[in-house]
Amino acid sequence: MTIAIKRLIPAFMLTAVVMLMTACASIGKIENQPLAHIPGGPHGYSLEKHAEGHERGETELVLAFSGGGTRAGALSYGVLKELRDTTIYSKGQNQRMLDEVDRISSVSGGSFTAAYYGLFGDRIFEDYEQVFLKKNVQADLKDLVLSFTGFIGRTIKATSRTEEAVRYYDKNIFHGKTFADLEKSKGPLILINASDLNSRSQFVFIQPQFDVLCSDLSTFKVARAVAASSAVPILFDPILLQSNSDCHVSKATWLRDAEERARRSDDKRLEEYVESMNYYVEHPERPYVTLVDGGVTDNLGVRTLHRVAQLKGAGRLGYSKLNRNNRVKRFVIIVVNASTSTPTDIGKTRQLPSIGNSFNALTDMQLHLYNTETNELLKSELKKWAKLVSPPGRTIKPYYIELDFTSLKDPAEIAFFNSIPTSFSLEAEQVDRLVELAGRLMRDHPEYQKLLRDMGARKN
């Protein structure tokens, strides 16, 4: 969520000044438990284990929730509501489109919505607006960080201000739930994404990623994962995980296979993915994973899908897991992109741009160019995956649907939504309009309308 840094700085300026004036070394808190051994088959919170307990229907539906603070959380929530209110005919009966969702990949602000839905299911439609979307979480966090007792406590314990956020999220939003609870919920697989400063790559909170650390994800708090996913650099300290070495008898088969495929194909992306998974095995002198905001490596949350498919082998994964019952007819990815554009006065006069305007323009440029490249990559790969897993005589239809503010036509509406900050504090009207907009963007999207016709859907 690179763009979030510039948007959060004004709101947290006082906090940043105080932190700089009272800077002291903080010691990262380690909460991930070691794993004695790695089982041979599918285990823990993983794609394979989830697939074993969730029978696929005719549609493989994946959602990707971007970063963008509460703005992203509200837009993602609106998409869930729209899917809830759309009925399709599947498995011989009418059911909600929402029940077709198989996976949700999320970053930063979008991770709050994804994790909450993954844990609590339909309860999200009862209390999520009060618990998070319409609550001034930012003010609560500032009070915790700036309070005298909080500051003294962190100084004595040499702990980070991010720990205040973890405790807050755990108590007020996720209620002590762990990834074991997420697995027991029987909902879609939730892929929470962060960025690792050491391996300089994406980090996904799933058991195969923790296997490389010889660590057990099941006991890990969901709040801590979400805090890592949304830990905007400078404003929040990184979240640390510890890599252990006791269980590394041999590399997982899928990782050895990926290494071999990378060598044979000269695939630089796959090679990079493999290197990031091997990093802590090959660098014992750096035993700590250092996690920050997932948007640093992918603000859309969709590159995880490419990463997993590449590492596990799209062909094998497709035939053995995705379409093992030969029922899948369509593969759908819906990307909820909450990024905005900040208007500046650059180019209107001969006056050189200010540092602030230059920074805004540079971060906007970086974010939107990278988002475009990511979308084009996934669109292309989706077509390849669909063709690869299609059974003889029948082609699985791919649908790639991106929802963002660029499709808006009304200048006043464009200005309104672009003015919504990347923060954890929005006005009730802003939240309501974002939720309404999400449903409208879906209903107006040509590819989504095509999907609805294909599935025989109707709006409740």
C-alpha positions as CSV (number, residue, x, y, z in Angstrom):
1,M,0.0,0.0,0.0
2,T,2.7,2.5,-1.0
3,I,0.2,5.2,-1.7
4,A,-1.1,4.9,1.8
5,I,2.1,6.4,3.3
6,K,1.4,9.8,1.8
7,R,-2.3,9.7,2.7
8,L,-1.7,8.7,6.3
9,I,1.2,11.1,7.0
10,P,-1.0,14.2,7.6
11,A,-3.3,12.3,10.0
12,F,-0.4,10.9,11.9
13,M,2.0,13.8,11.7
14,L,1.9,14.5,15.5
15,T,2.4,10.9,16.2
16,A,5.4,10.7,13.9
17,V,7.0,13.8,15.5
18,V,6.6,12.4,19.0
19,M,8.0,9.1,17.9
20,L,11.1,10.8,16.4
21,M,11.6,13.0,19.4
22,T,11.3,10.0,21.8
23,A,12.9,7.4,19.6
24,C,14.3,4.3,21.3
25,A,15.1,0.8,20.2
26,S,12.3,-1.6,20.2
27,I,12.5,-5.4,20.4
28,G,10.2,-7.4,18.1
29,K,7.8,-9.7,19.9
30,I,7.9,-13.3,18.6
31,E,4.6,-15.1,18.6
32,N,5.0,-17.9,16.0
33,Q,5.5,-21.3,17.5
34,P,8.0,-23.9,16.2
35,L,6.9,-27.0,14.3
36,A,8.5,-30.3,15.4
37,H,8.1,-31.9,12.0
38,I,6.4,-31.3,8.6
39,P,3.8,-33.9,7.7
40,G,4.1,-35.5,4.3
41,G,0.6,-34.8,3.0
42,P,-1.6,-31.7,2.9
43,H,-1.8,-30.1,6.4
44,G,-2.7,-26.9,8.2
45,Y,-4.2,-23.9,6.7
46,S,-3.3,-24.4,3.1
47,L,-4.8,-24.5,-0.4
48,E,-4.5,-28.3,-0.6
49,K,-6.0,-29.0,2.8
50,H,-8.8,-26.5,2.2
51,A,-9.6,-28.1,-1.2
52,E,-10.0,-31.5,0.5
53,G,-12.8,-30.2,2.8
54,H,-14.6,-28.0,0.2
55,E,-16.2,-29.6,-2.8
56,R,-15.9,-27.4,-5.8
57,G,-19.0,-26.4,-7.7
58,E,-19.2,-25.3,-11.3
59,T,-17.6,-21.9,-10.6
60,E,-14.2,-21.3,-9.1
61,L,-14.6,-17.8,-7.6
62,V,-11.7,-15.8,-6.2
63,L,-11.8,-12.3,-4.7
64,A,-8.8,-10.0,-4.3
65,F,-9.2,-7.1,-1.8
66,S,-6.7,-4.3,-2.2
67,G,-5.1,-1.9,0.2
68,G,-6.4,1.5,1.1
69,G,-7.3,1.7,4.8
70,T,-11.0,1.7,5.7
71,R,-11.8,2.9,2.2
72,A,-10.6,-0.5,0.9
73,G,-12.4,-2.3,3.8
74,A,-15.7,-0.6,2.9
75,L,-15.4,-1.2,-0.8
76,S,-14.6,-4.9,-0.2
77,Y,-17.5,-5.2,2.2
78,G,-19.9,-3.7,-0.4
79,V,-18.8,-6.5,-2.9
80,L,-19.6,-9.2,-0.3
81,K,-23.0,-7.6,0.2
82,E,-23.7,-7.6,-3.5
83,L,-22.7,-11.2,-3.8
84,R,-24.9,-12.1,-0.9
85,D,-27.9,-10.4,-2.6
86,T,-27.4,-12.2,-5.9
87,T,-29.0,-15.6,-6.3
88,I,-27.8,-18.3,-8.7
89,Y,-28.9,-21.8,-9.6
90,S,-26.2,-24.2,-8.6
91,K,-26.0,-27.8,-7.5
92,G,-29.6,-28.3,-8.3
93,Q,-30.9,-25.5,-6.1
94,N,-31.0,-21.7,-5.7
95,Q,-28.1,-20.3,-3.6
96,R,-26.3,-17.0,-3.1
97,M,-23.4,-16.0,-5.3
98,L,-21.5,-15.3,-2.1
99,D,-21.5,-19.1,-1.3
100,E,-19.5,-19.7,-4.5
101,V,-16.5,-17.8,-3.2
102,D,-13.6,-20.2,-2.8
103,R,-10.7,-17.9,-1.9
104,I,-10.1,-14.3,-0.9
105,S,-6.6,-12.8,-1.2
106,S,-6.1,-9.5,0.6
107,V,-3.7,-6.7,1.4
108,S,-3.7,-4.1,4.2
109,G,-7.1,-2.4,4.6
110,G,-8.7,-5.2,2.6
111,S,-7.3,-7.8,5.0
112,F,-9.6,-6.6,7.8
113,T,-12.7,-7.4,5.7
114,A,-11.3,-10.7,4.4
115,A,-10.2,-11.9,7.8
116,Y,-13.5,-10.9,9.5
117,Y,-15.6,-12.6,6.9
118,G,-13.4,-15.7,7.0
119,L,-13.8,-16.0,10.7
120,F,-17.4,-14.9,11.3
121,G,-19.2,-15.5,8.0
122,D,-22.5,-13.8,7.7
123,R,-22.1,-12.1,11.1
124,I,-20.1,-9.5,9.1
125,F,-23.4,-8.1,7.8
126,E,-24.7,-7.6,11.3
127,D,-21.9,-5.8,13.1
128,Y,-18.8,-5.1,10.9
129,E,-19.8,-1.5,10.2
130,Q,-19.9,-0.7,13.9
131,V,-16.9,-2.9,14.8
132,F,-14.6,-1.4,12.1
133,L,-15.9,0.5,9.2
134,K,-17.7,3.3,11.1
135,K,-15.5,3.3,14.1
136,N,-12.7,5.8,14.6
137,V,-10.0,3.2,14.8
138,Q,-7.3,5.7,13.9
139,A,-8.2,7.9,16.9
140,D,-8.1,4.9,19.3
141,L,-4.7,3.9,18.0
142,K,-3.4,7.4,18.4
143,D,-4.6,7.5,22.0
144,L,-2.8,4.3,22.7
145,V,0.4,5.3,21.0
146,L,0.5,8.8,22.5
147,S,-0.8,8.1,26.0
148,F,1.7,8.6,28.8
149,T,1.1,5.2,30.3
150,G,1.4,3.5,26.9
151,F,4.6,5.3,26.1
152,I,6.2,4.5,29.5
153,G,5.1,0.9,29.1
154,R,6.7,0.5,25.7
155,T,9.9,2.2,26.9
156,I,10.3,-0.1,29.8
157,K,9.5,-3.2,27.8
158,A,11.3,-1.9,24.7
159,T,8.3,-3.1,22.6
160,S,7.0,-1.5,19.4
161,R,4.0,0.7,18.9
162,T,2.7,-1.9,16.4
163,E,2.1,-4.1,19.4
164,E,-0.5,-1.6,20.5
165,A,-2.3,-2.1,17.2
166,V,-2.1,-5.9,17.5
167,R,-3.6,-5.8,20.9
168,Y,-6.3,-3.4,19.8
169,Y,-7.2,-5.5,16.7
170,D,-7.2,-8.7,18.7
171,K,-9.4,-7.4,21.5
172,N,-11.9,-5.2,19.5
173,I,-12.1,-6.8,16.1
174,F,-10.9,-10.4,15.9
175,H,-11.5,-11.5,19.6
176,G,-8.4,-13.6,20.1
177,K,-9.1,-15.9,17.0
178,T,-6.2,-17.9,15.5
179,F,-5.6,-19.5,12.1
180,A,-7.0,-22.7,13.7
181,D,-10.3,-20.9,14.1
182,L,-10.1,-19.6,10.6
183,E,-9.6,-23.2,9.4
184,K,-12.6,-24.4,11.5
185,S,-14.9,-21.7,10.2
186,K,-15.3,-23.7,6.9
187,G,-15.5,-20.5,4.9
188,P,-13.4,-19.5,1.8
189,L,-9.6,-19.8,2.1
190,I,-8.3,-16.4,3.3
191,L,-4.9,-15.4,1.9
192,I,-3.5,-12.5,4.0
193,N,-0.5,-10.9,2.4
194,A,2.4,-8.9,3.9
195,S,5.8,-7.9,2.5
196,D,9.1,-9.4,3.8
197,L,11.9,-6.8,4.1
198,N,14.6,-9.5,4.3
199,S,13.7,-11.7,1.3
200,R,12.3,-8.6,-0.5
201,S,9.2,-10.5,-1.5
202,Q,5.5,-11.2,-0.8
203,F,4.7,-13.2,2.4
204,V,1.5,-15.1,2.6
205,F,0.0,-16.4,5.8
206,I,-0.5,-20.0,4.8
207,Q,1.0,-23.1,6.3
208,P,3.3,-23.9,3.3
209,Q,5.0,-20.5,3.9
210,F,5.3,-21.3,7.6
211,D,6.7,-24.8,6.8
212,V,9.7,-23.0,5.4
213,L,10.2,-21.4,8.8
214,C,9.5,-24.7,10.6
215,S,6.6,-22.9,12.3
216,D,3.0,-23.7,13.2
217,L,0.5,-21.3,11.7
218,S,-2.5,-22.7,13.5
219,T,-1.6,-21.0,16.9
220,F,-0.9,-17.7,15.3
221,K,-3.3,-14.8,16.0
222,V,-5.3,-13.5,13.0
223,A,-5.0,-10.0,14.4
224,R,-1.2,-10.2,14.2
225,A,-1.3,-11.3,10.6
226,V,-3.7,-8.4,9.7
227,A,-1.4,-6.0,11.6
228,A,1.5,-7.2,9.5
229,S,-0.5,-6.9,6.3
230,S,-1.3,-3.2,7.2
231,A,1.9,-2.1,8.9
232,V,2.6,1.0,6.8
233,P,6.4,1.6,6.9
234,I,7.6,4.5,9.2
235,L,4.2,4.8,10.8
236,F,4.2,1.3,12.1
237,D,7.0,-1.0,13.2
238,P,7.4,-4.3,11.4
239,I,6.0,-7.6,12.7
240,L,8.7,-10.2,13.3
241,L,8.5,-14.0,12.9
242,Q,11.3,-16.4,13.9
243,S,12.7,-19.0,11.5
244,N,13.5,-22.4,13.1
245,S,15.7,-25.2,11.7
246,D,14.8,-28.3,13.6
247,C,12.2,-29.7,11.2
248,H,14.2,-29.2,8.0
249,V,14.9,-32.9,7.2
250,S,14.3,-32.3,3.6
251,K,12.6,-29.7,1.3
252,A,9.0,-30.1,0.5
253,T,8.4,-31.9,-2.8
254,W,6.5,-29.0,-4.3
255,L,9.5,-26.7,-3.5
256,R,12.0,-29.0,-5.1
257,D,9.7,-29.4,-8.1
258,A,9.5,-25.6,-8.4
259,E,13.3,-25.2,-8.3
260,E,13.6,-27.7,-11.1
261,R,11.0,-26.0,-13.2
262,A,12.7,-22.6,-12.7
263,R,16.0,-24.1,-13.9
264,R,14.4,-25.7,-17.0
265,S,12.2,-22.8,-18.0
266,D,14.5,-19.9,-17.1
267,D,11.4,-18.3,-15.6
268,K,12.7,-15.3,-13.7
269,R,9.5,-14.8,-11.7
270,L,9.4,-18.4,-10.6
271,E,13.1,-18.2,-9.8
272,E,12.4,-15.2,-7.6
273,Y,9.5,-17.0,-5.9
274,V,11.7,-20.0,-5.1
275,E,14.5,-17.8,-3.8
276,S,12.1,-16.1,-1.4
277,M,10.9,-19.4,0.0
278,N,14.4,-20.7,0.4
279,Y,15.7,-17.5,1.9
280,Y,15.5,-18.5,5.6
281,V,16.8,-22.0,4.9
282,E,19.8,-20.6,3.1
283,H,20.5,-17.6,5.4
284,P,20.6,-19.0,9.0
285,E,22.4,-15.8,10.1
286,R,19.2,-13.9,9.5
287,P,16.6,-16.0,11.5
288,Y,13.9,-13.3,11.6
289,V,11.2,-12.5,9.0
290,T,10.6,-8.8,9.0
291,L,7.1,-8.0,7.8
292,V,5.5,-4.7,6.7
293,D,2.5,-3.6,4.6
294,G,1.5,-6.1,1.9
295,G,1.0,-3.3,-0.6
296,V,4.7,-2.7,-0.8
297,T,5.0,-5.8,-3.0
298,D,1.4,-5.9,-4.4
299,N,-1.3,-3.4,-3.6
300,L,-4.0,-5.5,-5.3
301,G,-3.5,-8.8,-3.6
302,V,-3.6,-10.8,-6.8
303,R,0.0,-11.7,-7.3
304,T,-0.4,-14.2,-4.6
305,L,-2.6,-16.2,-7.0
306,H,0.2,-16.2,-9.5
307,R,2.8,-17.0,-6.9
308,V,0.9,-20.0,-5.5
309,A,0.1,-21.4,-9.0
310,Q,3.7,-21.0,-10.1
311,L,5.2,-22.5,-7.0
312,K,2.8,-25.4,-6.8
313,G,2.6,-26.0,-10.5
314,A,-0.6,-24.8,-12.2
315,G,-1.1,-28.0,-14.1
316,R,-0.8,-30.4,-11.3
317,L,-2.7,-28.1,-8.9
318,G,-5.5,-27.6,-11.5
319,Y,-6.1,-31.3,-12.3
320,S,-5.7,-32.7,-8.8
321,K,-7.4,-29.9,-6.8
322,L,-9.3,-27.4,-8.8
323,N,-11.1,-29.7,-11.2
324,R,-10.8,-33.1,-9.7
325,N,-14.5,-33.8,-10.1
326,N,-14.5,-32.5,-13.7
327,R,-17.3,-30.0,-12.7
328,V,-15.7,-26.6,-13.0
329,K,-17.1,-24.6,-15.9
330,R,-15.8,-21.2,-15.2
331,F,-12.8,-19.6,-13.4
332,V,-13.6,-16.1,-12.0
333,I,-11.3,-13.5,-10.4
334,I,-12.9,-10.3,-9.0
335,V,-10.3,-7.6,-8.1
336,V,-11.5,-4.8,-5.7
337,N,-9.1,-2.0,-6.3
338,A,-9.6,0.9,-3.8
339,S,-6.7,3.0,-5.0
340,T,-7.4,6.7,-5.7
341,S,-5.7,9.5,-7.6
342,T,-4.6,12.7,-5.8
343,P,-5.1,15.9,-7.9
344,T,-2.2,18.3,-7.9
345,D,-1.4,21.7,-9.6
346,I,1.6,20.3,-11.4
347,G,1.9,21.6,-14.9
348,K,-0.7,24.4,-14.5
349,T,1.9,27.1,-14.0
350,R,5.6,27.7,-14.3
351,Q,5.9,27.4,-10.5
352,L,7.9,24.3,-9.6
353,P,5.9,21.6,-7.7
354,S,6.3,21.4,-3.9
355,I,7.8,18.5,-2.2
356,G,4.3,17.3,-1.2
357,N,2.9,17.5,-4.7
358,S,6.0,15.8,-6.2
359,F,5.7,13.0,-3.6
360,N,2.0,12.6,-4.4
361,A,2.6,12.4,-8.1
362,L,5.5,10.0,-7.8
363,T,3.7,7.5,-5.5
364,D,0.5,7.7,-7.7
365,M,2.6,7.0,-10.8
366,Q,4.4,4.1,-9.1
367,L,1.2,2.5,-7.8
368,H,-0.9,2.8,-10.9
369,L,1.8,1.6,-13.2
370,Y,2.4,-1.5,-11.0
371,N,-1.3,-2.1,-10.7
372,T,-1.7,-2.0,-14.5
373,E,1.2,-4.5,-14.9
374,T,-0.2,-6.8,-12.3
375,N,-3.7,-6.8,-13.9
376,E,-2.3,-7.5,-17.3
377,L,-0.2,-10.4,-16.0
378,L,-3.1,-12.0,-14.2
379,K,-5.5,-11.6,-17.1
380,S,-3.0,-13.4,-19.3
381,E,-2.3,-16.1,-16.8
382,L,-6.0,-16.7,-16.1
383,K,-6.6,-17.6,-19.7
384,K,-3.6,-20.0,-19.6
385,W,-4.8,-21.6,-16.4
386,A,-8.4,-22.0,-17.7
387,K,-7.1,-23.7,-20.8
388,L,-4.6,-25.9,-18.9
389,V,-7.2,-27.3,-16.5
390,S,-10.0,-27.7,-19.1
391,P,-11.1,-31.3,-19.6
392,P,-11.1,-32.8,-23.2
393,G,-14.0,-31.5,-25.2
394,R,-14.9,-28.6,-22.8
395,T,-13.2,-25.3,-22.2
396,I,-13.4,-23.6,-18.8
397,K,-14.4,-20.0,-19.2
398,P,-12.2,-17.3,-17.6
399,Y,-13.6,-14.1,-16.2
400,Y,-11.4,-11.3,-14.9
401,I,-13.3,-8.4,-13.3
402,E,-11.6,-5.4,-11.9
403,L,-13.6,-2.9,-9.9
404,D,-12.1,0.6,-9.4
405,F,-12.9,4.3,-9.4
406,T,-11.7,4.9,-12.9
407,S,-15.0,3.7,-14.4
408,L,-16.9,6.6,-12.8
409,K,-18.1,9.3,-15.2
410,D,-19.6,12.0,-13.0
411,P,-16.9,14.6,-12.1
412,A,-18.5,15.3,-8.8
413,E,-18.6,11.7,-7.8
414,I,-15.0,11.2,-9.0
415,A,-13.9,14.1,-6.8
416,F,-15.8,12.8,-3.8
417,F,-14.3,9.3,-3.9
418,N,-10.8,10.5,-4.7
419,S,-11.0,12.7,-1.7
420,I,-11.6,9.8,0.7
421,P,-8.3,9.4,2.6
422,T,-6.4,6.2,3.2
423,S,-6.9,6.1,6.9
424,F,-8.7,4.1,9.6
425,S,-11.3,6.8,10.2
426,L,-14.1,7.6,7.8
427,E,-17.3,9.4,8.1
428,A,-20.5,7.3,8.1
429,E,-21.6,8.9,4.8
430,Q,-18.3,8.0,3.1
431,V,-18.6,4.4,4.3
432,D,-22.3,4.2,3.1
433,R,-21.4,5.6,-0.3
434,L,-18.5,3.2,-0.8
435,V,-20.6,0.2,0.1
436,E,-23.3,1.4,-2.4
437,L,-20.7,2.1,-5.1
438,A,-19.2,-1.4,-4.8
439,G,-22.5,-3.0,-5.7
440,R,-23.1,-0.5,-8.5
441,L,-19.6,-1.1,-10.0
442,M,-20.3,-4.8,-10.1
443,R,-23.7,-4.5,-11.6
444,D,-22.4,-2.1,-14.3
445,H,-19.4,-4.2,-15.2
446,P,-19.8,-5.8,-18.6
447,E,-17.8,-8.9,-17.7
448,Y,-19.7,-9.4,-14.5
449,Q,-23.0,-9.1,-16.4
450,K,-21.7,-11.7,-18.8
451,L,-20.9,-14.0,-15.8
452,L,-24.4,-13.5,-14.3
453,R,-26.1,-14.5,-17.6
454,D,-23.8,-17.5,-17.8
455,M,-24.7,-18.6,-14.3
456,G,-28.4,-17.7,-14.6
457,A,-28.3,-15.3,-11.7
458,R,-30.8,-12.8,-10.4
459,K,-30.7,-9.9,-7.9
460,N,-32.7,-10.5,-4.7
